[in-house]
């Protein structure tokens, strides 16, 4: 009888320890979202859209699609708003990119650029 209690206790303790691991492994919505973005990026590459890219805004924790339209808005911001020489967005330091995304959230043309 004592063996049964020993085995049941071990089984219960093992299940208790594994429960959080099983729960976390069951559903990971972040992975699904990133997979969807990757699939969309791959689709754009197949269609030949060379200027399309996605950037992650660390402050707001969202993604922004970078295409010709977004590049035009960025040029307006860097030249007209900041009175600086044009520098490609991907060459900017992270802090400057963060300033642009902050400004972009304050000046949306529509919600198409945020996903």
Buried (B, 14 or more C-beta within 10 A) or exposed (E): EEEEEEEEEEEEEEEEEEEEEEEEEEEEEEEEEEEEBEEBBEEBEEEEEEEBBBBEBEEBEBBBBBBEEBBEBBEEBBEEEEEEEEEEBEEBEEEBBBBBBEBBBEEEEEEEBBE
